[in-house]
Amino acid sequence: MARRKRHSPALQSAENPDRWMVSYADFITLLFAFFVVMYGISSVNKSKYETFSESLDEALSHAEASQQEVEPIHIGSPPTAVQPIELPNLLTAEERQLSEEIMQEKRRLDDVSQEFQRALQPFIENDLVGIKKHDFWVELEMNSELLFASGKAELSSKAIPVLQKVAEAVRDVPNVINVEGYTDNVPISTGIYPSNWDLSSARATSVVKELVKNNIPPTRLSAVGYGEFHPMADNKDEVGRFKNRRVVLVLMSQAFARYGMSDDERAKVLNFAPSSEKPKAEPAQPQTPPPPSESQVQP
């Protein structure tokens, strides 16, 4: 049998149990060197830092002074400040006066509309009166129930105060007033009013006469009947027929009224050439008849 070999005591004594201290010492040395390097990096040489800072300040201040002394080189003409362009007044004195006349006309109509609104406010709230403002006319719409009895053209007693307020609102303005009468489509045939044309015209005439009594010049007034042919609502029900029975006062701009201005004045306000300045057509020259042909000559 083979025998197990045993280590001799000499070999066992040759192994050094403190060999780990060599590696530990190397590690400590490296760690010390690392901290020395870190300390060297973190420490700053104050004198060198101050010297570097002063040199940097001198360089920057010198560059700034040089920049202020050197003027830029201009190429071409120097730039000029942009000034706003003043457009000339393209309107002549006559055109400016024309524009002012139109604006005056609009302001006057606006004042009358506001006066209607103030004087007839209770009737407006009850849907018996309506006001429509346009650029060149104002419409005062009054329901016939406010002015007339059914099928009649004589003004009722409650219509007189209303028309007096209307007359006060339009008395001091020169505008022409067209009084327009309208009916529903229910036929009427009486000895006095054979048709709705007659009834609407008679109602408009009654309103005109009442305005004349309240000192509105007759030259400013006209009466016209439209009958049933210009409804503002559907005549199929009573609500629509109620709205269609009405009298409308149209306060016209002077430029659009037939008797408000002469043709030349109207053309001036509307910026048209007056008729007096239009070129007149040359009178036709009498034509000489051609000589008869041979076939027409009698032997």
C-alpha positions as CSV (number, residue, x, y, z in Angstrom):
1,M,0.0,0.0,0.0
2,A,1.2,3.4,-0.8
3,R,1.8,5.6,2.1
4,R,0.6,9.2,2.3
5,K,3.4,11.6,2.2
6,R,3.7,14.0,5.0
7,H,5.2,17.4,4.7
8,S,8.3,17.9,6.5
9,P,8.5,20.6,9.2
10,A,11.1,22.4,7.2
11,L,8.6,23.1,4.4
12,Q,5.9,24.1,6.8
13,S,8.1,26.7,8.3
14,A,9.0,28.2,4.9
15,E,5.4,29.6,4.4
16,N,5.1,33.2,5.7
17,P,1.7,33.9,7.2
18,D,2.2,37.8,7.1
19,R,2.4,38.1,3.3
20,W,-0.9,40.0,3.2
21,M,0.8,43.0,4.8
22,V,2.8,43.6,1.6
23,S,-0.4,44.0,-0.5
24,Y,-1.9,46.2,2.2
25,A,1.1,48.5,2.3
26,D,1.0,48.9,-1.5
27,F,-2.7,49.8,-1.3
28,I,-2.1,52.4,1.5
29,T,0.7,53.9,-0.6
30,L,-1.5,54.2,-3.7
31,L,-4.3,55.8,-1.6
32,F,-1.9,58.3,-0.1
33,A,-0.6,59.2,-3.6
34,F,-4.2,59.7,-4.7
35,F,-5.1,62.1,-1.9
36,V,-1.9,64.1,-2.6
37,V,-2.8,64.5,-6.2
38,M,-6.4,65.5,-5.3
39,Y,-5.0,68.1,-2.9
40,G,-2.7,69.5,-5.5
41,I,-5.5,69.9,-8.0
42,S,-7.8,71.6,-5.5
43,S,-5.3,74.1,-4.2
44,V,-5.1,77.4,-6.1
45,N,-2.1,79.6,-6.4
46,K,-3.5,82.9,-5.3
47,S,-0.8,85.1,-6.8
48,K,-1.0,83.4,-10.2
49,Y,-4.8,83.8,-10.1
50,E,-4.6,87.5,-9.4
51,T,-2.0,88.0,-12.2
52,F,-4.3,86.1,-14.7
53,S,-7.3,88.2,-13.6
54,E,-5.5,91.5,-14.0
55,S,-4.3,90.5,-17.5
56,L,-7.8,89.6,-18.5
57,D,-9.3,92.9,-17.3
58,E,-6.6,94.9,-19.2
59,A,-7.3,93.0,-22.4
60,L,-11.0,93.5,-22.3
61,S,-10.9,97.2,-21.4
62,H,-8.4,97.7,-24.3
63,A,-10.7,96.0,-26.7
64,E,-13.6,98.1,-25.6
65,A,-11.7,101.3,-26.0
66,S,-10.5,100.3,-29.5
67,Q,-14.1,99.5,-30.4
68,Q,-15.3,103.0,-29.4
69,E,-12.5,104.8,-31.2
70,V,-12.9,102.9,-34.5
71,E,-15.8,104.3,-36.7
72,P,-17.6,101.9,-39.0
73,I,-17.0,102.2,-42.7
74,H,-20.1,103.5,-44.5
75,I,-20.7,102.1,-48.0
76,G,-23.0,104.2,-50.2
77,S,-25.3,106.9,-48.9
78,P,-25.9,107.0,-45.2
79,P,-29.3,105.6,-44.1
80,T,-32.1,108.0,-43.4
81,A,-34.9,107.7,-41.0
82,V,-38.2,106.6,-42.5
83,Q,-40.7,109.4,-42.4
84,P,-44.5,108.8,-42.7
85,I,-45.9,109.7,-46.1
86,E,-48.4,112.5,-45.9
87,L,-51.1,112.0,-48.5
88,P,-52.6,115.1,-49.9
89,N,-56.2,115.9,-49.3
90,L,-57.8,114.4,-52.4
91,L,-61.2,116.1,-51.8
92,T,-61.8,119.5,-53.2
93,A,-63.5,122.2,-51.2
94,E,-66.8,121.5,-53.0
95,E,-66.5,117.8,-52.4
96,R,-65.8,118.4,-48.7
97,Q,-68.9,120.6,-48.5
98,L,-70.9,117.9,-50.3
99,S,-69.8,115.2,-47.8
100,E,-70.7,117.6,-44.9
101,E,-74.2,118.1,-46.4
102,I,-74.7,114.3,-46.6
103,M,-73.6,113.8,-43.1
104,Q,-75.8,116.7,-41.9
105,E,-78.7,115.0,-43.7
106,K,-78.0,111.7,-41.9
107,R,-77.7,113.4,-38.5
108,R,-81.0,115.2,-39.0
109,L,-82.8,111.9,-39.9
110,D,-81.2,110.3,-36.9
111,D,-82.4,113.1,-34.6
112,V,-86.0,112.7,-35.9
113,S,-85.8,108.9,-35.4
114,Q,-84.8,109.4,-31.8
115,E,-87.6,112.0,-31.3
116,F,-90.1,109.4,-32.6
117,Q,-88.7,106.9,-30.2
118,R,-89.1,109.2,-27.2
119,A,-92.5,110.6,-28.0
120,L,-94.2,107.4,-29.0
121,Q,-92.6,105.0,-26.6
122,P,-95.8,103.7,-25.0
123,F,-97.2,102.8,-28.4
124,I,-94.0,101.1,-29.4
125,E,-94.1,98.9,-26.4
126,N,-97.7,97.8,-27.3
127,D,-96.6,97.0,-30.9
128,L,-98.8,99.7,-32.4
129,V,-95.9,101.8,-33.7
130,G,-92.6,100.7,-35.3
131,I,-89.6,102.8,-36.3
132,K,-87.2,101.8,-39.1
133,K,-84.0,103.9,-39.6
134,H,-82.2,103.9,-42.9
135,D,-79.4,106.0,-44.3
136,F,-81.6,108.3,-46.3
137,W,-85.1,107.9,-44.9
138,V,-87.0,107.1,-41.7
139,E,-90.1,105.0,-41.6
140,L,-92.8,105.5,-38.9
141,E,-95.2,102.6,-39.1
142,M,-98.5,103.0,-37.3
143,N,-101.1,100.2,-37.1
144,S,-104.5,101.2,-38.5
145,E,-106.2,100.1,-35.2
146,L,-104.4,103.0,-33.6
147,L,-105.9,105.5,-36.1
148,F,-109.1,104.2,-37.6
149,A,-112.1,102.1,-36.9
150,S,-112.6,98.9,-39.0
151,G,-113.4,99.7,-42.6
152,K,-113.3,103.5,-42.0
153,A,-111.0,106.3,-43.1
154,E,-112.0,108.9,-40.6
155,L,-109.4,109.4,-37.8
156,S,-110.5,108.1,-34.4
157,S,-110.3,110.3,-31.3
158,K,-107.3,108.5,-30.0
159,A,-105.4,109.1,-33.2
160,I,-105.3,112.9,-32.8
161,P,-102.8,113.1,-29.9
162,V,-100.5,110.6,-31.7
163,L,-100.4,112.6,-34.9
164,Q,-99.8,115.8,-32.9
165,K,-96.7,114.2,-31.4
166,V,-95.6,113.1,-34.9
167,A,-96.1,116.7,-36.2
168,E,-94.0,118.1,-33.4
169,A,-91.1,115.8,-34.3
170,V,-91.0,116.7,-38.0
171,R,-92.1,120.3,-37.9
172,D,-88.7,121.9,-37.8
173,V,-87.0,119.8,-40.5
174,P,-87.4,120.5,-44.2
175,N,-87.7,116.9,-45.4
176,V,-90.5,115.7,-47.5
177,I,-93.0,113.3,-45.9
178,N,-94.7,110.5,-47.8
179,V,-97.8,109.1,-46.1
180,E,-98.5,105.5,-47.3
181,G,-101.7,103.6,-46.7
182,Y,-101.9,99.7,-46.6
183,T,-104.7,97.2,-46.0
184,D,-105.0,93.4,-45.7
185,N,-106.4,91.2,-48.5
186,V,-110.0,91.0,-47.2
187,P,-112.1,92.6,-50.0
188,I,-114.2,95.7,-49.2
189,S,-117.0,96.9,-51.4
190,T,-119.0,99.8,-50.1
191,G,-120.5,102.9,-51.7
192,I,-117.7,105.0,-50.3
193,Y,-114.8,102.6,-50.7
194,P,-115.3,100.3,-53.7
195,S,-111.9,98.6,-53.1
196,N,-108.9,98.4,-50.8
197,W,-107.2,100.9,-53.1
198,D,-109.7,103.5,-52.2
199,L,-109.7,102.7,-48.5
200,S,-105.8,102.9,-48.2
201,S,-105.7,106.1,-50.2
202,A,-108.4,107.7,-48.1
203,R,-106.6,106.8,-44.9
204,A,-103.4,108.2,-46.1
205,T,-105.2,111.4,-47.1
206,S,-106.8,111.7,-43.7
207,V,-103.4,111.6,-42.0
208,V,-102.0,114.2,-44.4
209,K,-104.9,116.6,-43.6
210,E,-104.3,116.2,-39.9
211,L,-100.6,117.0,-40.3
212,V,-101.5,120.1,-42.2
213,K,-103.8,121.1,-39.3
214,N,-100.7,120.8,-37.1
215,N,-98.7,123.4,-39.2
216,I,-96.8,121.0,-41.5
217,P,-96.6,122.7,-44.9
218,P,-98.6,120.9,-47.6
219,T,-95.6,121.2,-50.0
220,R,-93.8,118.7,-47.8
221,L,-96.6,116.1,-47.8
222,S,-98.0,113.5,-50.2
223,A,-100.6,110.7,-49.8
224,V,-100.5,107.3,-51.6
225,G,-102.5,104.1,-51.3
226,Y,-100.9,100.7,-51.8
227,G,-104.0,98.7,-51.0
228,E,-103.3,95.0,-50.2
229,F,-100.4,94.5,-52.6
230,H,-97.4,95.2,-50.3
231,P,-98.0,93.0,-47.2
232,M,-95.4,92.8,-44.5
233,A,-96.9,89.6,-43.0
234,D,-98.9,86.6,-44.2
235,N,-102.6,87.3,-44.7
236,K,-103.6,83.8,-43.9
237,D,-104.2,84.5,-40.2
238,E,-105.5,87.4,-38.2
239,V,-102.1,88.2,-36.7
240,G,-100.7,88.8,-40.2
241,R,-103.7,90.8,-41.4
242,F,-103.4,92.9,-38.2
243,K,-99.8,93.8,-39.2
244,N,-100.7,94.6,-42.8
245,R,-103.4,97.2,-41.9
246,R,-101.1,100.1,-41.4
247,V,-100.1,103.7,-42.3
248,V,-96.5,104.5,-42.8
249,L,-94.9,108.0,-42.7
250,V,-91.6,108.0,-44.7
251,L,-89.4,111.0,-43.9
252,M,-87.3,111.2,-47.1
253,S,-83.8,112.6,-47.5
254,Q,-83.8,115.8,-49.6
255,A,-81.6,114.1,-52.2
256,F,-84.2,111.4,-52.9
257,A,-87.4,113.3,-52.5
258,R,-89.1,114.3,-55.7
259,Y,-90.0,117.8,-54.6
260,G,-87.2,118.2,-52.0
261,M,-84.6,119.6,-54.3
262,S,-84.1,120.8,-57.9
263,D,-82.4,118.5,-60.3
264,D,-79.1,120.4,-60.1
265,E,-79.2,120.4,-56.2
266,R,-80.0,116.7,-56.2
267,A,-77.2,116.0,-58.6
268,K,-74.8,118.0,-56.5
269,V,-75.6,116.1,-53.3
270,L,-75.4,112.8,-55.1
271,N,-72.1,113.8,-56.7
272,F,-73.6,113.6,-60.3
273,A,-73.0,116.2,-63.0
274,P,-75.8,118.8,-62.9
275,S,-78.0,118.8,-65.9
276,S,-76.9,122.3,-66.8
277,E,-73.3,121.0,-67.2
278,K,-74.2,118.1,-69.4
279,P,-73.3,118.5,-73.0
280,K,-76.3,119.4,-75.1
281,A,-77.1,117.4,-78.2
282,E,-76.6,119.2,-81.4
283,P,-79.8,119.9,-83.3
284,A,-80.4,117.6,-86.1
285,Q,-79.6,119.0,-89.5
286,P,-82.3,118.8,-92.2
287,Q,-81.5,116.1,-94.6
288,T,-81.7,116.9,-98.4
289,P,-83.7,114.2,-100.1
290,P,-81.7,112.2,-102.7
291,P,-82.4,112.9,-106.4
292,P,-84.9,110.6,-108.0
293,S,-83.6,107.6,-109.8
294,E,-84.1,107.1,-113.5
295,S,-86.9,104.7,-113.0
296,Q,-88.8,107.4,-111.0
297,V,-88.5,110.1,-113.7
298,Q,-91.7,110.5,-115.6
299,P,-91.3,110.8,-119.4
